Amino acid sequence: MEDRQLTLVEHLSELRKRIIVIFLAIIAGSIISYSFIGKIVDILVRPANKLEFIYLSPPELFLAYIKISVISGLIISSPISLMQIWLFIKPGLNQSERKYLRFALSMGIVFFLVGVIFAYFTMVPITIAFFTQVSRDNIAPLFSFDSYLTFISTLLLSSGLIFELPMLIILLTQLRLVRATRLIKYRKYVVLIIFIIAAIITPPDVISQILLGLPMVFLYELSIWISKMIEKRREEYD
């Protein structure tokens, strides 16, 4: 009983150490990001087609800079954070589980980055262009920087998470919880749900919803193909 309690204490101590390292890495990443805040802001506003932004209260711009720095700090420190999580759970995994988890994490990062890049170069500029084109001579577009930051953050994060769909399908297929035939059977319902989700998580405009919904449909079709390949390979080994 005492050994078991000691093991639990050791695990809690290890968890505490990993959390402290992650926390310090995020703080360091945020400080570094703030020192380059000008360049980061330039990158964020680039898809806005040279629009000029305003801030509506004295602390608004500073708070926006803090928000950007923290988000950038999370991104910069993510390799360290993932490494700490990996080192914590690694001892409890067997060799095959370690191999599969490494693959899942690597591909998950790749798909997320592809989603963010897609939104940055496609969804954001097209959506901004659409809304600025509907302006009139006596009604000029004037955006606060904080609202733009919320807008672009929502699009980038939503797109990155949506592009994780193939990894989710791969995981469920590997666990034998999903089959390609079932994915095909419910395709039309999934497409409907996809556009409902796109309407919820994107800014309230049809353009953003379509730009996010269509890639989601493509990713679902890709997931079906991947599921077929996994099942075919499994049958060959069985």
N, C-alpha and C positions, 0 to 999 in steps of 0.2 A: 504493500500500500504506500509505503514511504517512497519507494523507487518510482512508483507511478506518479506520485505527487511531484517528485523532483523533475520527472520528465515533462510534466505539464508546466512547471515553473520555467524550465529551460526553453520550452516552446514559446511561452509568453515573453520571456526575455529576448528571444530571437526576433519575435514579431515586433517588439518595441524598438529594437535596434534598427530593423528594416524600415519601420515607419519614420523614425527620426532621420535616417539617411534620405528617404524620399522627400520629407518635409524640407530639409536643408537644401536639397537639390532644386526643389521648386523655388525656394527663396532666392538662391543664387541665380537661377535661370531668369527670374523676374527682374532682379537687379541688373543683370546683363542686358536684358531686353529693354529696360527703361533707358539705359545708356545709348541705345540705338533707336530710340522711339521715333525719331524723325524719318529714318529710312524705312522702318516698319509701317509708319503711317503712309508714306509714299507708295509702298507696295499695296496697301489696302485700298487706297483711293484710285489707283491706276485703272481698274475696270470701270470707274464711274465717268469715263470720257471727259475728264478735265472739268467736272462740275466743281463749283465753289461751295464750301460748307460754312455754316455758322454755328456758334454755341450760344445758348439762350440764358445762361446764368454764369456768374463768375467762376464757380468751381467745376462747371460741367466738363470743360475740355481737360482739366487736370484729372478728374475722375475717369474720363474716357481713356486717358493715357495709362492710368493705373490698371484699368480693366484689360487693356491691350497687353500691358506688361505681364500681368498674371497669366493670361491665356497663353502668351508666347513662352512664359516660364514653364508652364505645364507641358508645352510641346517640346521645348528644348530639353527639359529634364526627363522626358518620357523614356528614352533609352535606359537611363539610370533606374527609373521607377520600375520598368519592366524587368530589368536585371535583378533588382531586389526582390520582386515578387517571384521570379524564377528561382532564385537561390533559396527562398523560403519553402516553396512547394516541391522543389526538386528531390529532396531526400525521401519523400513519400511516394515517388513514382518509380515504376519499373522502367526498363530500357525502352520498350516499345511505346509506352505512354510518354516518355520524355521526347522520343523522336517525333511522335504525332503532334505533341503540344508545341514543339519548336516550329514544325511546319505550319500549324494553325496560326500561331502568333505572327510568323513571318508573312504569310499570305494575307492575314487580317490587316496588317500594317500597310501592305502594298495596295490592297483594295480600298482601304480608307483614303490613302493619299491620292489614288486615281480619282476617287469621288470628289475630293476637295479640289484637285486640279481642274477637273471637268467643270465644277461649279464656278470656279474663279475665272476661267477663260471663256465660258459659254453662258451659263445661267445669269451671272451677275451683270455682265455688260449688256446682254439682250434685254433683260428686265429693266435696267436703268434706261436704256435707249427707248424702250416702249413708253415708259412713263414720262420721259422728257418730251417725246414727240407729241403727246396729247395736250401739251401746254399751249396757251394762246399768247398773243402779243401783249395783252394787258394783264396776263396771269403768268408770271415767270416762276419756274421751279426754284425753290429755296429749301434746302434740306439742312437739318441740324446734324452735326457730326455724330452725336450720340445715337440718333435714330438710324443713321446709315450704318454705324458700327453694329447695332443690333440686327439690322437687316442682313448685312453680309455675313455676320457670324452665324445666323440662323440658316442661311442657304448653304454655307460651307460645311457646317456640322451635319446638317440634315443629309446633304449629298454624300458625305463621307460615311455616315452610318448606313444609308440605303445601299451603298456599294458593298456592304458586308453581307448582303443577302446570299451570294453564292457560298460563302464560308459557312453560313448557318445551315444551308441545305446540305452541304458536304458533311457537316457534323451529324445532322439528323440521319442522313443516308448511311454513314458509317456505323451509327448506333442502331441501324435497322428500324428506325422509327418512321421513316418516310421511304416510299418507293416511287420510281419515275412514273409508273402507271397512274398512281394517285395524284401526282403533280399535274399530269396531263388532264385527268378527269375533272379536276377542279380549276382548270386554267381560267375560264371565263369569270368565275367568282373572285379569283385572286386578282385579276386585272381590275375588276371593279373596286376591290379593297385597296389596291395600289393607288388608284386615283383619289380615293377618299382620304387615304393617309397623306398623299401629296398635298391635298387641299388643306389638311389640318396643320402640317408641319412647315409649310412654306408661307411666305407673305401672301396676303389676300388678293392675289391676282391670277388670272387664268394662265398667263404666259409662264410664270414660275411653276405652276402646277403641271402644265404640259411638259415643260423642260425637265422636270424631275420625274414625272410619271413615265414617260417613254423610256428613259434609261432603266427604270425599275422593271418595266415589262421585258426589256432586252435581257436584263440580269436574271429574271425568272426563267426565260427561255434557255439561257446559258446554264442555269442551275439544273434544269431538266436534262440537258445534254450531259452534264457532269455526272448526274445521278445514274444515267444509263451506262456511262463508262465505268463507274464504280461497281455497279451491279454485274456488268459483264465480266469485269476482272475478278470479282468475287466468285462468280460461277465457274470460271476457269480454274481457280485455285481449289474450289470445293470438289 
